Amino acid sequence: MSSDLKKEGHTAKQSGEILNQLKKYNPKLAETLENLDREQAQQRLAFSNLIKKASAPNASSTDKNAVEAAEAKLQELGEKINTTIDDALRSCGYPEADIQASYAEDHYESDLSIESDISLKNYTPANIAPTGKIDAILPDVLNRLLSLAPSAWLNAERQKPYRLDKSYLSEPLSIVSGARVESVLSPVHRFAQALLVSQDFLSEREDYDFHAGALLVPQTTQLGASFEILTTQVCGNVDERIASLSSGPSSNVDSTIYELLVSAACQNYGRQVEMLSPGQTKTPDIRVIDGAMPMPTVVECKRRQFLIEYEKAEERQVRAMYHATSTVLRNHGIFGVVEVEFLLEVAAIPIGEFASSVVRQARYGLERTEAVYPWGKVKFSAIPNRVEFETTKLYSPVYLNTVFGWNGDVPEFDGIVCQSMYNKTLLTSRAVEPIALKWRSRSPDAQNKKQRAINALLSDAASQVPSGEIGIFYICYQEGASEDMADGRSGRLKSEVRDWYHRRGISIPAFFVNRLYPRALGHGAPDLIENVIQMKSHGVHPSIFDLFPTCIFTNG
């Protein structure tokens, strides 16, 4: 990962620790080191300003030469500080061998994550210990958030469908990457949906949308828990950001909440931060104002839209395939699970051809035998026309696993479309005429389009870092696809970032990738697992990760 931030010997943290010891043993040398540190801070600020000037459209060659001269001067001062620190270490009694060894330790090579485990199978509720109880936090904080929403606006939104209604009983269920599509694309405003679904969860309503609640309830809980820090400690346009949750576009809500949570987490971690107002040109989200970093520093937050347009179109095509197939299967009295691996992009596969192939396989193929077609592979497994089980919510995790063999923790497929017939209530103990289509898309073109959306966020974030400044990135996306797709997405990010370059004049020493795994458990209880990939530029000391928080949604 390219970076213009150069190592200047010992880290600021080491320098501060040495300075504290030195004040006891050699006050005069301590004063010298303190003056050098102060001079270095001034030179870094001047260096930053020179870069800004040299990056302007009307910059002259003199401006650009001044940057090179300032950089050389800053490097020279860094070497002087190193020498002074070495003298200080000797005066404090450090052995010469230890002093020399410290230089070898400073030559760190890795630009990969400290948390290198990216495998989805290791991030299941069974493998991750809880860090907090939603039920213990949400009741105390939800009223604070409800007070932020204008009552007339919230009441109007309440009239829109956000619960498990009659259509849930009568229409097929479609889950993509772990989330019910109807919940994600709900007509209700996203912030209103978060508040109302959280209320339903606390009220234990039977029609509580547990699919939406898997993410919205934990996220709302964390926002409410961060409210006091945001309103009393974080500087800048916090009030405007909070107000925009209800007044702004629904599509911006999740990203704005992420920016608020990152600000609160940084502040809680010891950084003093300011949320910046959007400008006419691209503006970073947050500025670090406590002087912890060697140069002016901003924090930029990017959150991937859960379903990009390509994924929405793919889901619509699969849903149409399911409708065409299930209609014919039911006419023949055939019920079961169709498992499909698409080798072409789904949009390129004629629906009629797909349906006739699947029906042929179900009627005449051997049970559980895989049939191969030019566009993919199909396997059909029969299910009795009536399946009995313990009472649970319709299409709950227990239901889906019992009837259709769907494991939401580590799914083998990217999505499922399924339906049982004659549902009269949300609580049920049977599935009648059940048919499901499980699918995974393994077309290289499809995988490329789904995975590249993550890497594009990096370039977008870099474009908002002002010249002459440091940028710390927080990238967030929701995961829930099949294990190989999820791991491929993370692996591609780690692989491509090795060769990622940003424009000159800015420094990107480190960034954090917050991967979210929201799940409904059992009969519908919300659960959110957060896994973080930490990445840093070549030559940057790992202590950079000590200055900024890692987990954002599960840090309290």
Disulfide bonds with the S-S distance in Angstrom:
none
